[in-house]
Amino acid sequence: MAQIKAAEMKSLGKEVTKYSKRTIKITREHTEECKRLLTAMGIPYLEAPSEAEAQCAELAKEGKVFAAASEDMDTLVFKTPILLRHLTFSGSRIHEIHLDKLLNGLGLDMIQVGLQWR
């Protein structure tokens, strides 16, 4: 029994280590440094007043950007026409999700999904 418990703990330790390596804490310093770098490179950026996904969705709906990029599927709740996922995963293909095709494939519309109010 003790050997099983030890094996379980060892296995859990490996999982903790694996997922800990994927975790990055972004500080205010990181954000400020990134903004300075973008400014120095002449790259414009926006700061969202609240939800970044909502801001990106609005830009996409207005045709100012091609798509919203996020790992959060809740970006679709803000009715972004196109959502890009997995942009930062090396070795993974980028997923391009079209809201209209997704809804058509599910046989739903915005009202049925509860998105008519946004």
Backbone as a chain_set.jsonl record, in Angstrom:
{"seq": "MAQIKAAEMKSLGKEVTKYSKRTIKITREHTEECKRLLTAMGIPYLEAPSEAEAQCAELAKEGKVFAAASEDMDTLVFKTPILLRHLTFSGSRIHEIHLDKLLNGLGLDMIQVGLQWR", "coords": {"N": [[0.824, -1.191, 0.0], [1.929, 1.254, 0.784], [3.818, 1.539, -1.188], [2.259, 1.953, -3.439], [1.065, 4.394, -2.795], [3.363, 6.003, -2.698], [4.16, 5.853, -5.377], [1.977, 7.096, -6.587], [2.241, 9.695, -5.533], [4.712, 10.405, -6.611], [4.081, 10.402, -9.317], [2.147, 12.455, -9.346], [3.775, 14.546, -8.613], [5.346, 14.834, -10.9], [3.405, 15.701, -12.686], [2.686, 18.15, -11.502], [5.099, 19.538, -11.776], [5.286, 19.585, -14.578], [3.01, 21.149, -15.326], [3.527, 23.457, -13.904], [5.669, 24.554, -15.24], [4.411, 25.558, -17.427], [3.035, 27.69, -16.506], [2.843, 31.143, -16.304], [3.428, 34.121, -14.694], [2.256, 37.24, -15.223], [3.403, 40.396, -14.673], [2.848, 43.847, -13.64], [5.122, 45.218, -14.338], [6.057, 43.676, -16.503], [4.041, 44.225, -18.351], [4.323, 47.022, -18.704], [6.92, 47.105, -19.726], [6.559, 45.732, -22.115], [4.831, 47.508, -23.448], [6.559, 49.697, -23.733], [8.469, 48.579, -25.443], [6.902, 47.994, -27.743], [6.179, 50.62, -28.444], [8.722, 51.693, -28.981], [9.337, 50.233, -31.233], [7.559, 51.238, -32.979], [5.042, 50.158, -33.171], [1.613, 50.207, -33.025], [-0.69, 49.987, -30.247], [-3.506, 48.968, -28.255], [-5.225, 49.647, -25.218], [-7.504, 47.892, -23.459], [-10.519, 49.054, -21.983], [-11.894, 47.428, -20.223], [-12.795, 44.263, -20.445], [-10.556, 42.477, -22.391], [-11.159, 40.653, -24.412], [-13.685, 41.517, -25.228], [-13.071, 44.014, -26.313], [-11.381, 43.264, -28.44], [-13.198, 41.759, -29.943], [-15.004, 43.756, -30.737], [-13.344, 45.317, -32.386], [-12.887, 43.455, -34.408], [-15.504, 43.037, -35.361], [-15.999, 45.546, -36.413], [-14.343, 45.497, -38.56], [-11.758, 46.378, -38.357], [-9.688, 44.803, -37.598], [-8.522, 41.538, -38.568], [-9.269, 39.307, -37.036], [-10.112, 38.167, -33.698], [-7.764, 37.237, -31.27], [-7.379, 34.736, -28.972], [-7.226, 32.487, -26.194], [-9.458, 31.943, -24.904], [-12.649, 30.694, -25.203], [-14.816, 32.18, -24.607], [-14.67, 34.53, -25.927], [-16.209, 34.357, -28.156], [-18.722, 34.868, -27.182], [-18.875, 37.576, -27.205], [-19.447, 38.018, -29.769], [-17.436, 37.926, -31.771], [-16.487, 37.806, -35.133], [-14.487, 36.106, -36.18], [-12.391, 33.911, -34.499], [-9.151, 33.36, -33.368], [-7.181, 30.755, -32.182], [-4.592, 29.205, -30.214], [-2.239, 30.556, -30.96], [0.17, 30.911, -29.675], [1.194, 28.436, -29.13], [3.769, 26.347, -29.632], [4.407, 24.076, -32.219], [1.783, 23.49, -32.585], [-1.172, 23.733, -34.526], [-2.752, 26.697, -35.678], [-6.0, 27.501, -34.693], [-8.779, 28.502, -36.454], [-11.733, 29.908, -35.904], [-14.883, 30.411, -37.118], [-17.59, 32.298, -36.299], [-20.164, 32.372, -37.54], [-20.155, 30.014, -39.1], [-19.82, 28.129, -37.093], [-22.2, 28.438, -35.585], [-24.089, 27.815, -37.606], [-23.361, 25.158, -38.118], [-24.112, 24.003, -35.736], [-26.757, 24.367, -35.878], [-27.953, 26.601, -34.779], [-28.911, 29.967, -33.792], [-28.057, 33.43, -33.067], [-29.904, 34.363, -31.171], [-30.931, 32.025, -29.983], [-28.659, 31.14, -28.703], [-28.327, 33.096, -26.936], [-27.022, 35.453, -27.455], [-28.043, 37.746, -28.48], [-28.252, 40.15, -27.136], [-25.854, 41.501, -26.979]], "CA": [[0.0, 0.0, 0.0], [2.831, 2.406, 0.858], [4.464, 1.673, -2.495], [1.268, 2.547, -4.346], [0.954, 5.806, -2.407], [4.604, 6.662, -3.122], [4.109, 5.952, -6.839], [0.988, 8.133, -6.897], [2.825, 10.99, -5.191], [5.76, 10.676, -7.594], [3.378, 10.739, -10.552], [1.559, 13.781, -9.159], [4.886, 15.501, -8.62], [5.705, 15.061, -12.303], [2.337, 16.521, -13.271], [2.818, 19.499, -10.943], [6.263, 20.141, -12.429], [4.939, 19.809, -15.982], [2.088, 22.277, -15.457], [4.163, 24.652, -13.343], [6.515, 25.123, -16.292], [3.527, 26.233, -18.38], [2.416, 28.827, -15.838], [3.631, 32.371, -16.328], [2.755, 35.22, -14.007], [2.563, 38.504, -15.885], [3.356, 41.488, -13.708], [2.687, 45.194, -14.186], [6.414, 45.534, -14.969], [6.061, 43.024, -17.817], [3.131, 44.979, -19.214], [4.937, 48.316, -19.024], [8.075, 46.828, -20.585], [6.02, 45.371, -23.429], [4.341, 48.745, -24.072], [7.74, 50.479, -24.142], [9.048, 47.901, -26.602], [6.027, 48.24, -28.891], [6.322, 52.033, -28.806], [10.052, 51.86, -29.578], [9.311, 49.598, -32.547], [6.566, 51.915, -33.806], [3.862, 49.303, -33.317], [0.511, 50.724, -32.203], [-1.4, 49.028, -29.406], [-4.664, 49.489, -27.534], [-5.486, 49.121, -23.885], [-8.945, 47.719, -23.3], [-11.007, 49.644, -20.739], [-12.3, 46.355, -19.305], [-12.497, 42.946, -21.009], [-9.776, 42.51, -23.632], [-11.883, 39.893, -25.43], [-14.76, 42.374, -25.737], [-12.443, 45.035, -27.155], [-10.934, 42.592, -29.665], [-14.391, 41.403, -30.711], [-15.516, 44.985, -31.356], [-12.442, 45.661, -33.49], [-13.131, 42.493, -35.487], [-16.834, 43.317, -35.929], [-15.899, 46.791, -37.176], [-13.457, 45.277, -39.693], [-10.469, 47.038, -38.132], [-8.721, 43.707, -37.51], [-9.02, 40.329, -39.224], [-9.866, 38.385, -36.075], [-9.695, 38.286, -32.302], [-6.903, 36.116, -30.891], [-7.511, 34.441, -27.549], [-7.41, 31.079, -25.856], [-10.761, 31.845, -24.256], [-13.793, 30.542, -26.101], [-15.833, 33.18, -24.276], [-14.551, 35.618, -26.898], [-17.342, 34.199, -29.071], [-19.888, 35.478, -26.543], [-18.869, 38.98, -27.618], [-19.791, 37.958, -31.195], [-16.335, 38.139, -32.708], [-16.754, 36.997, -36.328], [-13.447, 35.084, -36.322], [-11.546, 33.738, -33.319], [-7.929, 32.58, -33.582], [-6.682, 30.126, -30.959], [-3.309, 28.489, -30.261], [-1.195, 31.347, -31.623], [1.433, 30.856, -28.937], [1.583, 27.057, -28.873], [4.701, 25.839, -30.639], [4.079, 22.717, -32.647], [0.339, 23.328, -32.705], [-1.762, 24.511, -35.612], [-3.664, 27.757, -35.262], [-7.403, 27.198, -34.947], [-9.558, 29.654, -36.911], [-13.134, 29.58, -35.659], [-15.813, 31.394, -37.68], [-18.816, 32.238, -35.505], [-21.321, 32.027, -38.368], [-20.059, 28.594, -39.463], [-20.035, 27.371, -35.86], [-23.635, 28.46, -35.289], [-24.776, 27.048, -38.654], [-23.067, 23.747, -37.894], [-24.874, 23.56, -34.568], [-28.172, 24.608, -36.13], [-28.396, 27.622, -33.826], [-28.703, 31.363, -34.161], [-27.6, 34.253, -31.944], [-30.95, 34.459, -30.148], [-30.971, 30.751, -29.269], [-27.458, 31.028, -27.873], [-28.398, 34.156, -25.93], [-26.057, 36.497, -27.797], [-28.718, 38.851, -29.146], [-28.194, 41.37, -26.326], [-24.535, 42.142, -26.984]], "C": [[0.87, 1.257, 0.0], [3.516, 2.637, -0.481], [3.516, 2.318, -3.512], [1.149, 4.037, -4.073], [2.184, 6.585, -2.871], [4.617, 6.856, -4.635], [3.121, 7.035, -7.268], [1.562, 9.522, -6.647], [3.904, 11.378, -6.198], [5.133, 11.11, -8.916], [2.763, 12.132, -10.469], [2.631, 14.854, -9.19], [5.316, 15.838, -10.034], [4.67, 15.95, -12.98], [2.431, 17.967, -12.791], [3.971, 20.221, -11.622], [5.94, 20.5, -13.875], [4.053, 21.046, -16.14], [2.656, 23.561, -14.877], [5.035, 25.336, -14.382], [5.684, 25.892, -17.315], [2.912, 27.508, -17.798], [3.354, 30.022, -15.839], [2.818, 33.45, -15.633], [3.199, 36.521, -14.663], [2.355, 39.629, -14.886], [3.115, 42.815, -14.417], [3.977, 45.62, -14.894], [6.507, 44.919, -16.364], [5.209, 43.821, -18.806], [3.75, 46.3, -19.649], [6.13, 48.143, -19.96], [7.62, 46.497, -22.008], [5.522, 46.618, -24.16], [5.499, 49.621, -24.539], [8.37, 49.885, -25.396], [8.208, 48.15, -27.855], [6.141, 49.678, -29.377], [7.65, 52.269, -29.511], [10.106, 51.284, -30.992], [8.296, 50.255, -33.485], [5.309, 51.101, -34.047], [2.746, 49.846, -32.427], [-0.137, 49.611, -31.382], [-2.557, 49.74, -28.728], [-4.694, 48.892, -26.143], [-6.991, 49.069, -23.707], [-9.391, 48.32, -21.975], [-11.483, 48.598, -19.731], [-11.88, 45.015, -19.895], [-11.738, 43.061, -22.329], [-10.502, 41.771, -24.752], [-12.998, 40.731, -26.048], [-14.198, 43.43, -26.681], [-12.004, 44.43, -28.488], [-12.12, 42.23, -30.555], [-14.965, 42.626, -31.42], [-14.655, 45.396, -32.549], [-12.668, 44.74, -34.687], [-14.482, 42.753, -36.154], [-16.814, 44.57, -36.797], [-14.988, 46.659, -38.394], [-12.099, 45.947, -39.556], [-9.337, 46.035, -37.962], [-9.354, 42.481, -38.168], [-9.802, 39.452, -38.258], [-9.449, 38.773, -34.667], [-8.862, 37.05, -31.985], [-6.984, 35.926, -29.388], [-7.588, 32.939, -27.361], [-8.786, 30.853, -25.251], [-11.879, 31.753, -25.285], [-14.866, 31.58, -25.799], [-15.725, 34.417, -25.161], [-15.711, 35.551, -27.89], [-18.622, 34.801, -28.494], [-20.004, 36.949, -26.931], [-19.084, 39.121, -29.13], [-18.643, 38.337, -32.116], [-16.582, 37.255, -33.931], [-15.763, 35.848, -36.5], [-12.591, 35.089, -35.065], [-10.346, 32.887, -33.703], [-7.454, 32.054, -32.239], [-5.362, 29.42, -31.253], [-2.228, 29.241, -31.031], [0.163, 31.189, -30.951], [1.897, 29.441, -28.638], [2.524, 26.579, -29.97], [4.319, 24.396, -30.969], [2.59, 22.471, -32.79], [-0.173, 24.198, -33.849], [-2.697, 25.56, -35.034], [-5.083, 27.34, -35.633], [-8.122, 28.491, -35.31], [-11.031, 29.27, -36.823], [-14.007, 30.723, -36.176], [-17.151, 31.24, -36.956], [-20.017, 31.819, -36.345], [-21.316, 30.547, -38.75], [-20.317, 27.702, -38.249], [-21.526, 27.293, -35.542], [-24.426, 27.656, -36.32], [-24.582, 25.555, -38.45], [-23.833, 23.164, -36.722], [-26.381, 23.726, -34.766], [-28.767, 25.635, -35.181], [-28.251, 29.008, -34.424], [-28.339, 32.144, -32.896], [-28.635, 34.323, -30.82], [-31.007, 33.175, -29.328], [-29.791, 30.593, -28.321], [-27.455, 32.101, -26.785], [-27.437, 35.289, -26.2], [-26.719, 37.725, -28.409], [-28.56, 40.167, -28.4], [-26.859, 42.064, -26.368], [-24.299, 42.866, -28.271]], "O": [[0.573, 2.217, -0.711], [3.768, 3.777, -0.871], [3.935, 3.128, -4.339], [1.133, 4.847, -4.999], [2.059, 7.699, -3.379], [5.037, 7.905, -5.123], [3.39, 7.798, -8.196], [1.385, 10.424, -7.465], [4.0, 12.539, -6.594], [5.592, 12.059, -9.552], [2.85, 12.905, -11.423], [2.42, 15.941, -9.729], [5.615, 16.993, -10.338], [5.017, 16.842, -13.754], [2.275, 18.898, -13.58], [3.841, 21.385, -12.002], [6.278, 21.587, -14.343], [4.317, 21.893, -16.993], [2.295, 24.65, -15.324], [5.13, 26.563, -14.404], [6.2, 26.78, -17.994], [2.334, 28.311, -18.531], [4.511, 29.923, -15.428], [1.649, 33.66, -15.957], [4.383, 36.857, -14.654], [1.271, 39.791, -14.326], [3.173, 42.894, -15.644], [3.934, 46.297, -15.921], [6.98, 45.564, -17.299], [5.611, 44.056, -19.945], [3.705, 46.654, -20.827], [6.327, 48.94, -20.877], [8.232, 46.936, -22.982], [5.761, 46.77, -25.358], [5.435, 50.219, -25.613], [8.76, 50.616, -26.306], [8.75, 48.479, -28.911], [6.193, 49.928, -30.581], [7.701, 52.967, -30.524], [10.836, 51.788, -31.845], [8.187, 49.872, -34.65], [4.591, 51.332, -35.02], [2.912, 49.936, -31.21], [-0.13, 48.445, -31.777], [-2.58, 50.967, -28.641], [-4.241, 47.769, -25.922], [-7.67, 50.092, -23.795], [-8.732, 48.128, -20.954], [-11.477, 48.848, -18.526], [-10.699, 44.672, -19.842], [-12.228, 43.676, -23.277], [-10.471, 42.201, -25.905], [-13.231, 40.662, -27.255], [-14.782, 43.706, -27.729], [-12.232, 45.02, -29.544], [-12.054, 42.378, -31.775], [-15.368, 42.537, -32.58], [-15.177, 45.777, -33.597], [-12.646, 45.184, -35.835], [-14.589, 42.696, -37.379], [-17.526, 44.649, -37.797], [-14.868, 47.599, -39.18], [-11.367, 46.07, -40.538], [-8.168, 46.369, -38.156], [-10.575, 42.402, -38.305], [-10.857, 38.918, -38.6], [-8.555, 39.595, -34.469], [-9.216, 35.941, -32.385], [-6.692, 36.843, -28.62], [-7.975, 32.209, -28.274], [-9.23, 29.715, -25.103], [-12.031, 32.632, -26.132], [-15.732, 31.837, -26.635], [-16.616, 35.267, -25.138], [-16.145, 36.581, -28.407], [-19.51, 35.201, -29.246], [-21.104, 37.499, -26.978], [-18.922, 40.204, -29.692], [-18.854, 38.997, -33.134], [-16.86, 36.066, -33.777], [-16.14, 34.752, -36.913], [-12.124, 36.138, -34.622], [-10.501, 31.818, -34.293], [-7.337, 32.808, -31.274], [-5.064, 29.084, -32.399], [-1.391, 28.62, -31.686], [1.197, 31.322, -31.605], [2.903, 29.261, -27.952], [2.109, 26.425, -31.119], [3.958, 23.614, -30.09], [2.176, 21.35, -33.087], [0.355, 25.282, -34.095], [-3.352, 25.329, -34.018], [-5.335, 26.883, -36.748], [-8.077, 29.463, -34.557], [-11.512, 28.418, -37.57], [-13.883, 31.862, -35.725], [-17.766, 30.174, -36.997], [-20.812, 30.989, -35.904], [-22.362, 29.899, -38.726], [-20.953, 26.654, -38.361], [-22.052, 26.216, -35.264], [-25.329, 26.901, -35.959], [-25.524, 24.776, -38.592], [-24.165, 21.978, -36.712], [-27.179, 23.287, -33.938], [-29.941, 25.553, -34.821], [-27.564, 29.203, -35.427], [-28.317, 31.59, -31.797], [-28.271, 34.341, -29.644], [-31.119, 33.232, -28.103], [-29.915, 29.981, -27.259], [-26.679, 32.028, -25.832], [-27.068, 36.019, -25.28], [-26.024, 38.655, -28.818], [-28.727, 41.223, -29.009], [-26.742, 43.16, -25.82], [-23.241, 43.467, -28.457]]}, "num_chains": 1, "name": "protein.A"}
